[in-house]
Amino acid sequence: MQRTTKWLAAATLLAAAAGAQAQVNQIKVWAAACANCHGTDGRAEPGMIALAGRDKNELLQQLLAFKNGQRPATIMHQLSKGYSDEQLAQIAAYFAAQKK
């Protein structure tokens, strides 16, 4: 019985780890949509706003402002509407965690 319990516990931990990795991969997919303008992992070329290493809350406020139409944009208002507020928060956290 103890052996079965240990195997069940190990299987549960592995499943949780796989789920967490899938979430990280999904966030990277969402963030990849930003690469055309803001560079890979948010490291933009000169002339474009870099996202890497910026404050998470600042990034989220900007994304929400685009989504709500409070900040004018050519394309960001359209892109940001494709994500939930929680997804935008995860994208902001992703870019904030990237090295400049």
C-alpha positions as CSV (number, residue, x, y, z in Angstrom):
1,M,0.0,0.0,0.0
2,Q,2.8,2.4,0.9
3,R,4.4,1.7,-2.4
4,T,1.2,2.5,-4.3
5,T,0.9,5.8,-2.4
6,K,4.4,6.8,-3.3
7,W,3.8,6.1,-6.9
8,L,0.6,8.1,-6.9
9,A,2.3,11.0,-5.2
10,A,5.1,10.9,-7.7
11,A,2.7,10.7,-10.6
12,T,0.8,13.7,-9.2
13,L,3.9,15.8,-8.9
14,L,5.0,14.9,-12.5
15,A,1.5,15.9,-13.8
16,A,1.6,19.2,-11.9
17,A,5.1,19.9,-13.3
18,A,4.0,19.1,-16.8
19,G,1.0,21.4,-16.4
20,A,3.2,24.3,-15.1
21,Q,5.6,23.8,-18.1
22,A,2.6,23.9,-20.5
23,Q,1.5,27.2,-19.0
24,V,5.0,28.7,-19.4
25,N,5.0,27.6,-23.0
26,Q,1.6,29.1,-23.7
27,I,2.8,32.5,-22.3
28,K,5.8,32.3,-24.6
29,V,3.5,31.8,-27.5
30,W,1.4,34.8,-26.6
31,A,4.6,36.9,-26.1
32,A,6.0,35.8,-29.5
33,A,3.2,37.8,-31.1
34,C,5.0,40.9,-29.9
35,A,8.4,40.0,-31.5
36,N,7.7,41.5,-34.9
37,C,7.7,45.0,-33.5
38,H,9.3,44.7,-30.0
39,G,12.0,42.1,-30.8
40,T,12.7,38.6,-29.6
41,D,11.9,38.4,-25.9
42,G,11.2,42.1,-25.9
43,R,14.6,43.3,-26.9
44,A,13.7,45.8,-29.6
45,E,15.8,47.3,-32.3
46,P,16.5,51.1,-32.1
47,G,13.5,53.1,-32.8
48,M,11.0,50.7,-31.2
49,I,10.0,50.4,-27.5
50,A,11.8,47.5,-25.7
51,L,9.7,45.5,-23.4
52,A,12.4,43.4,-21.7
53,G,13.1,44.2,-18.1
54,R,10.5,46.9,-17.8
55,D,8.2,47.1,-14.7
56,K,5.5,44.5,-14.8
57,N,2.8,46.8,-13.5
58,E,3.8,49.6,-16.0
59,L,3.6,47.1,-18.9
60,L,0.2,45.8,-17.7
61,Q,-1.2,49.3,-17.3
62,Q,-0.1,50.2,-20.9
63,L,-1.6,47.0,-22.3
64,L,-4.9,47.6,-20.5
65,A,-4.9,51.2,-21.7
66,F,-4.5,50.0,-25.3
67,K,-7.3,47.4,-24.8
68,N,-9.7,49.9,-23.3
69,G,-9.0,52.5,-25.9
70,Q,-7.5,54.9,-23.4
71,R,-4.2,55.0,-25.2
72,P,-4.2,55.7,-29.0
73,A,-2.3,53.3,-31.2
74,T,-2.1,52.0,-34.7
75,I,-2.3,48.3,-34.0
76,M,-1.8,47.7,-30.2
77,H,-5.5,48.4,-29.4
78,Q,-6.5,45.6,-31.8
79,L,-3.9,43.1,-30.6
80,S,-4.6,43.7,-26.9
81,K,-8.3,43.1,-27.3
82,G,-7.4,39.5,-28.3
83,Y,-6.3,38.7,-24.8
84,S,-8.0,38.5,-21.4
85,D,-6.8,40.8,-18.7
86,E,-5.2,37.8,-17.0
87,Q,-3.4,36.9,-20.2
88,L,-2.1,40.4,-20.5
89,A,-0.9,40.3,-16.9
90,Q,1.0,37.1,-17.7
91,I,2.5,38.6,-20.8
92,A,3.6,41.7,-18.8
93,A,5.2,39.4,-16.2
94,Y,7.0,37.5,-18.9
95,F,8.6,40.6,-20.4
96,A,9.4,42.1,-17.0
97,A,11.4,38.9,-16.2
98,Q,13.5,39.1,-19.4
99,K,17.0,40.6,-19.3
100,K,17.4,43.9,-21.1
